[in-house]
Amino acid sequence: MKKDKKIIFLDIDGVLQPYNNQFRFDCNMDVLQECMAREHQSPLYMDIHKYDLAAAYCDWDEDAVEYLRSLLEKTDAQIVISSDWRSFNDTPKMKLLFKIYGMDEYVIDVTSEELKYCYRDGEIADYLFHHPDVTQFVILDDRYSDDFGARYPDNFVHTHDRLEPKDIEKSLEILNRPPSDEKLNNFKMHLEQIRNNDPNLTKSEIFLEHYSLLRQHLQISREETLDIIFADIAGNTHLTELCISKLSHDFRASLGKNTGEIIDEKLGIVLAENKSIKRLTLKNSFNDISNILEALKKRSTPLEYFDLAGNSLYDNGMKKLAEFIDTIDYSLKINLIGALHKVNYELYKALKKNLNVIPQLRYFQVPLMSGAKMPEHFDMLKERLF
C-alpha cells in the first residue's frame, strides 16, 4: 500500500516568529554563530546570515515551535519552506536553523523563487505540479489570504502573528483528511456538460482552484490546461453567463507572455465565436484586455452585463475600454468598481457620451471637476459612512 506523503508549506514570519519579537538585537550575533558551529559541528553555520541565525535562536516563539513539532509528530508530515527566508537560505541552511530545535530532519525542501511574476500560491502550485506524489498538504501563512483562499481554500490555514492551538487543530484535520478527487471530478463533469451543450447548464464559473486541480491531475502545461477549459465554450449555445476568476494569478513567463496575456488571447477567440453568453465576469487582475474587447466588438450577440471587478486597468487598458465603449449601440451595464483606481479622462469622456452604457462606479473613481454634476446615467455605489 502506497504511503501518504504529507507536506507542510511553512511561512516563518507571523507563523513561528511574531513580528514584535526583536530579542536578537540583544545578543552577540558573532559569538552565537561561532557557538552554533561548534556545538553542532557544522561550519555551514558561519555561512548563514547572522541576523537570520539570531532570529531563529532568539525570536522564534517557543510555543509556536512546539505546536509545529506536535503537528509533525502526529501526522508524519514533512516541511517545505515557502517563506521569504528561503531567499537567503537554501535547504541545507534551513535545516541547520531547525536543528537548533531538533527538527532538522523534517525540513526536506524550499519552494522555488525562479518563477517570473509568480505569487507565493503559484510557487506552491508549481512545487505540487513537480511532486505529484504529495497526497495531502497544508499551507501555514499569515499573508496572501486572498490568493491562497482562491487557489487552495481547503488547504490554507491563515495564522495571525504566530501559530496557535486552533491553527494546529485545523492543520491536523487537513493533513489527516483522506485524499479526495471530488472537486476535480465535479469540475470534469462541468466541462463535460459544456462539451455536450447541456441545455440545463446556463452558467459556468471557472476558478483558479479548478484550473490548478486540472493541471496538476493531467500534468500538462498552463496553455494546454487553458485550452481544455475553454475548448467547448465557443460552440456552446446554452451558456448565458460566464465567470472567469483569478486564472491569471498563475503568472509565469511563457513564450514571452504571462498567463494573463495568454488568457486574454484565448478567451478573445472563444468570445468571438460564442453566440449565447450575455453576462461576462472577469476577475483576473488584468491590466489589458485588448483581445477580449476586440472579440466583443465582433459578436453577433451583445452582452447585457460586463463585470470587471478584481482587475487593474491602467492607462492603455482604459484607452482600449474607451474605444470599445464608443462602438456600443445596445444597452450594457458595466461594473468598474474594483477594476481600476480612477477613471482617466479618455474613459470618462466615452462613458459620459454613450448613454447606452451604464457604468457602476464609486464616487472617488470619477474625475469630476469642481462644481460638475455626475452624469445621470452613472450607477454610483451608495457609500456607507460607518
Summary of the structure (lengths in Angstrom):
residues: 386
radius of gyration: 25.1
end to end distance: 58.1
largest distance: 77.8
contacts: 1210
relative contact order: 0.08
helix: 45%
strand: 14%
